[in-house]
């Protein structure tokens, strides 16, 4: 079970990796953020130009600002710094933590993917990472190259450190409860929100209802 002193689990939204209808997505994002508590939104575009990342960020950041939701850019500390995003998320093979921190500065959030390694997570935590991410916990179509993580990784982390942890990978309204119960500080979701049967806003409400009971 999670430490009783920990804050309730919160939702961490990740965008689809392609946004062909940016205006439509901005509207859907606004509705989702209006529907319930969301800690942050990570812009995760794949196979696009820097100009497209920049254009998309400039469209979505004001939406997040209106709802007081942090805006995190995936993989690109350089662009995160140039666009004045709230932070950046990096993988273990993207760039060193120190290099990312140097680019974004001391006051921005730097989160790191640790797959299923608590040892790697501890190294990043000791280096100063603001959060560590474990996963994937369930089968996912969002990322082809995933490593299976165990819910025990979350439970042990929650019991042994105060550095926030994110659970990611194939998480849905139906399967998120055990991760929240184990002590995850954030649940990262992409398709589980954007492809939810009743729409993204309903998904945010449903996730928050589960967290409230965890």
N, C-alpha and C positions, 0 to 999 in steps of 0.2 A: 504493500500500500504506500501511497505517497506520504511524505512528511506533512503533518498537519499544519506546519508553519509556512508551507509553500502557498503561493498564490494559486487561484484556480487556473486550470488549463485554458489556453486561448488559441484562437484560430489564426493560422499563418497561411495566407492565400498566395498561390503561385499561378501566374498567368499561363495560358496555353503557349506553346512555342511558336505558333503562327497566329497572327491577328489580321486576317485579310480585310475585315470590316472594323477599322479602328474606332470610328464614331459609334458603331453599334456596341462594341465591347465597352467603351467608356460609359455608355448608358447602363449596360448590365452591371458594370463594376459599381457605379453610383448606387444602383438599387441594392446590390449585395451589401455594400457598406452601410446602407441605411437600415438594413434588416436586423443588425445585431452586432455584438462586439467582435471586432477584428483587430489583431495586434499590428499586422503589417501586410503589405503586398509586395511580392517579389516579381519583378519583371524578368522573365526568362524566355528570351527569344533565341532561336537557333537558326543558323544558316542565313542570317540577314546582315545587311551592311551597317556600319556605324551610323550612317545617316538615318536609317530606319529605326535603330535603337533610340537615337536622339529624338526623332520625331515622336515616337511612341511614348517615351518617358515624359516629354514635355506636354503631351496630351493627358497622360494618366496621373502625373504628380499632383496637379491642382485638384483632381477628384479626391485623391487620398488626403490632401491638405484640408479640404473642407470637412472631412470626417475625423481629422486628427489621427490618421493612420500612417504609420511609417512606410516610406517607399524605399525598397531595397533593390539594387540592381545585381543581377547574377553575373558572375565571371569577370566583370570589367571594372576593376578599381579605378582605372584611368578615366573612364567615362563617368563613373559614379562621382568622382571628384569634380570633373568639369561641369556636370549637370547639377551639382550640389544635392545629390540624393542623400537620404538619411543614412545610407550604409550600403554595404556590398556583401554578397555571399560568394565564397570561393570554395572550390573543390581541392582535395589534397594534391592534385596534379596541375592545377591552374597556375598558381603563383605562390611563393612563400607567404606566410602570414606577415612577416616583417615588411616585405615589399608592399603588400596590400595596405598595411597600416600606414606606411610612410606616404602612400599616395593619397589616401582619404583623410588622414589626419587623426588626431587623438580623440576628437569629439564625435566621430561617426561610428556606427555599428559595423563590426566585422564579424560575420558568422562563417563557420567552416563545416564542410561535410566530413564526417569521420567514418562513414559506412557502418561496420559492425565492430570497430576497434575502440575499446575504452582507453587503451594505451595511447593511441593517436589523439583521442579526445583530450586526455589529460595533458599531453604535450601542448596542444593548442590552448587549453585553458590556462596553463601556467605561463604561456607566452602573452596572454592578455585577450584572447578571443572573447567576444561578448556572448556568444552562444555556440554550442556544438550541435550538429545534426546527425542522428543515427537513422539508418534505414538501408534497404527497403524492408518493411515489415510484412508486406503482402504483395502479391503479384501486381505489377503496374505496367501500363502501356505508355506512360509518360517518358520513361527512360528505358532504353534497351539494355544498357550495361548496368546492372544492379548487383548488389551484394546482399545476401539474406542476413537480416539482423534479428536478434531475439529480444522479446519483450523484457527479459531479465536484464538486458543491457540498460534499459531505461530505469528499472527498479534499483539496480545497484548504483547507477549514477546519481539518482535522486537521493539515495541514502548516504552517499559519501562526499558530495560536493554541492556547493551553492551556485555553481555556474549553470545558467539555464540550458536546457536541452530541448531539441526539436525532434519529433518523430515524423518520418516521411516515408512515402512509398506505398501506393495502393490503398490509402486510407479513405474510408467512407463513413457515412453516418452510422451504418450498421456495425462496423468493426472498430470504431475509435474508442469505445468506452474502456476497454482493457488497457489501452495505452495511457489514457487520462488517469485511470486508477493506479497505474504503475508509477506515475509521477512525472509524466511528460509535461513540460511547461508550455509547449506549443505543439499543435498538430498542424503539419503542413499538408495542404490539399490543393490539387489542381483539378483533375477531371471529376473528383468527388463533389466539387461545387459546380463547375461550369457545365457538366453534363448531368446534373441532378435531375431526376424525373420531373420535379415540379418547378425547376428553375433555380438559378443561383441564390436569389434572395431567400427562397424557402430552405435551401441547403444551409445557409448561414444561421437561420433560425433553428434548424434541426440540430446542427452541431452544438450550438450554444445551449440548447435544452439538455443535450447529453452531458456537456461539461458541468452544467449546474447540478446535475445529480451525481457526479463522480466524487 
